[in-house]
Amino acid sequence: MDSESSSKSSGAFLLAQLGSHAAKQFAERLSPLKLLPQHAGILRMLDRSSGLSQRDLAARLGIYASRLVAILDEMESLGFVVREGNVGDRRTYSLRLTPKGREMLAEIAKISREHNESVFAALTLKERDALTGVLQRVADQQGLTRGVHPGYSRLGGETTRIGTTGDIEPKRADEAS
């Protein structure tokens, strides 16, 4: 392999590299709010589809329902979401954002805009629009669900939680997922 071809990265590698970098930066930007990225995504999903059942939300996110219950328990204890009895099916709960959850969503939106600006600072607005369009076509072709991070499907064994003080801390070995 010549030095020129060895210094070039494939498009797939660059997407993975940038994706990992951007995800880490987003998590760091959320940390002052005492939130993890999955909390932000769930708040956004509930904002768009208030009244979803836990089962429907789990299906849309591609997450294990048992893991979603634990995340929703955290979010409910922080006052961001409430579970309400479902009039149409008394065996399920409907989920909705609380006023505190909507306030947090506004903070997340501000952080998301700042994050997007930072990640794409090297591009003009026209280049950003073009890149976004191309990336959306690739994501669609790959069968990814719009607006849902594929990382939800891997949740269940992570090693962090929101503590009683609101701090993000490691899970203890004796805690169930």
Summary of the structure (lengths in Angstrom):
residues: 177
radius of gyration: 18.5
end to end distance: 46.7
largest distance: 66.7
contacts: 441
relative contact order: 0.14
helix: 59%
strand: 10%
